[in-house]
Amino acid sequence: MDATLEQNTIGFDGISKARITAGYILSGVASLFLLFDGIMKLFKPAVVVNGTVELGYNESVIIPLGIVLTAITIIYIIPRTAVLGAVLLTGYLGGAVATHVRVGAGAFPIIFPVIMGALVWGGLYLRDARVSNLLSPRK
């Protein structure tokens, strides 16, 4: 392969630039949604308050949940701490799944946090060679 072509198509750690870009797009989509959700909890509009109370939580937990979600999403966005952020987001999203199962919500509210978790880890898998090596099947 021509050295110039290789330099233009291969990024860090031997991962193609297209794969890195796809990883950042997936991570960006998840991050934007999670930041939006966390920030909405900080402002407590009626839709957030009503939804939280319908799920069986007291209104007093909304702002702490918003702080936690916003903080761990920021941890995920920072490349150096992205793996820690992904682990913490997995726990947060697992709690969302459990909450929706507990109240007997429909399929979409239960599956959506799983999809968000897949975007979080999928984006990290595509853009970070350490994560893809760790999660890839062994020969």
C-alpha positions as CSV (number, residue, x, y, z in Angstrom):
1,M,0.0,0.0,0.0
2,D,1.3,3.5,-0.9
3,A,2.6,5.2,2.3
4,T,0.5,8.4,1.5
5,L,-2.7,6.4,1.0
6,E,-2.0,4.5,4.2
7,Q,-1.3,7.7,6.1
8,N,-4.7,9.2,4.9
9,T,-6.8,6.1,5.7
10,I,-5.3,4.8,8.9
11,G,-5.7,6.7,12.2
12,F,-4.4,5.9,15.7
13,D,-3.6,2.4,16.7
14,G,-4.1,1.0,13.2
15,I,-7.8,1.8,13.1
16,S,-9.1,3.3,9.9
17,K,-10.2,6.9,9.9
18,A,-13.6,5.9,8.6
19,R,-14.0,3.5,11.6
20,I,-12.9,6.2,14.0
21,T,-15.3,8.7,12.4
22,A,-18.2,6.2,12.6
23,G,-17.3,5.6,16.3
24,Y,-17.4,9.3,17.1
25,I,-20.7,9.7,15.2
26,L,-22.3,6.9,17.3
27,S,-20.8,8.3,20.5
28,G,-22.0,11.8,19.5
29,V,-25.5,10.7,19.0
30,A,-25.6,8.9,22.3
31,S,-23.9,11.8,24.1
32,L,-26.2,14.5,22.7
33,F,-29.3,12.6,23.8
34,L,-27.9,11.8,27.2
35,L,-26.7,15.4,27.8
36,F,-30.1,16.7,26.7
37,D,-31.9,14.3,29.1
38,G,-29.6,15.3,31.9
39,I,-29.9,19.0,31.3
40,M,-33.7,18.7,31.0
41,K,-33.7,17.1,34.5
42,L,-31.8,20.1,35.8
43,F,-34.5,22.6,34.6
44,K,-37.4,20.3,35.6
45,P,-40.0,21.1,33.0
46,A,-43.5,19.7,33.6
47,V,-43.0,16.8,31.2
48,V,-39.9,15.6,33.1
49,V,-41.6,16.0,36.5
50,N,-44.7,14.2,35.4
51,G,-42.7,11.4,33.8
52,T,-40.5,10.9,36.8
53,V,-43.5,10.9,39.3
54,E,-45.4,8.4,37.0
55,L,-42.4,6.1,37.3
56,G,-42.8,6.1,41.0
57,Y,-40.0,8.5,42.0
58,N,-40.3,11.5,44.2
59,E,-39.8,14.9,42.5
60,S,-36.9,15.6,44.8
61,V,-34.7,13.1,42.9
62,I,-34.9,14.8,39.5
63,I,-32.1,17.3,39.9
64,P,-29.7,14.8,41.5
65,L,-30.4,12.4,38.6
66,G,-29.8,15.2,36.2
67,I,-26.4,16.1,37.8
68,V,-25.4,12.4,37.8
69,L,-26.4,11.8,34.2
70,T,-24.8,15.1,32.9
71,A,-21.5,14.4,34.9
72,I,-21.1,10.8,33.7
73,T,-21.9,11.8,30.1
74,I,-19.2,14.4,30.3
75,I,-16.8,11.7,31.7
76,Y,-17.7,9.6,28.6
77,I,-17.1,12.5,26.2
78,I,-13.6,13.0,27.4
79,P,-11.4,10.5,25.5
80,R,-9.1,9.8,28.4
81,T,-12.0,8.8,30.7
82,A,-14.4,7.4,28.1
83,V,-14.2,3.8,29.3
84,L,-15.1,4.9,32.9
85,G,-17.9,7.0,31.5
86,A,-19.2,4.0,29.5
87,V,-19.2,1.8,32.5
88,L,-21.1,4.4,34.6
89,L,-23.6,5.1,31.8
90,T,-24.2,1.3,31.6
91,G,-25.2,1.3,35.3
92,Y,-27.4,4.4,34.8
93,L,-29.1,2.9,31.8
94,G,-29.5,-0.4,33.5
95,G,-31.4,1.4,36.3
96,A,-33.7,3.0,33.6
97,V,-34.4,-0.5,32.2
98,A,-35.2,-1.8,35.6
99,T,-37.5,1.1,36.4
100,H,-39.5,0.7,33.2
101,V,-39.8,-3.1,33.8
102,R,-40.9,-2.5,37.4
103,V,-43.8,-0.2,36.3
104,G,-44.8,-2.4,33.4
105,A,-43.9,0.0,30.6
106,G,-44.3,-1.0,27.0
107,A,-41.5,-2.5,24.9
108,F,-40.0,0.8,23.6
109,P,-39.3,2.4,27.0
110,I,-37.6,-0.8,28.1
111,I,-35.6,-1.3,24.9
112,F,-34.6,2.4,24.4
113,P,-32.0,2.5,27.2
114,V,-30.5,-0.7,25.9
115,I,-30.2,0.9,22.4
116,M,-28.5,3.9,24.1
117,G,-26.1,1.6,25.9
118,A,-25.3,-0.1,22.6
119,L,-24.6,3.2,21.0
120,V,-22.3,4.2,23.9
121,W,-20.3,0.9,23.7
122,G,-20.5,0.6,19.9
123,G,-19.1,4.1,19.5
124,L,-16.3,3.3,21.9
125,Y,-15.6,0.0,20.3
126,L,-15.2,1.6,16.9
127,R,-13.0,4.4,18.0
128,D,-10.8,2.9,20.7
129,A,-8.5,0.0,19.8
130,R,-8.1,-1.0,23.5
131,V,-11.8,-1.5,23.8
132,S,-12.2,-3.3,20.5
133,N,-9.3,-5.7,21.4
134,L,-10.8,-6.3,24.9
135,L,-14.3,-7.0,23.5
136,S,-13.4,-8.9,20.4
137,P,-13.7,-12.7,20.4
138,R,-10.4,-14.5,20.9
139,K,-9.0,-16.9,18.3
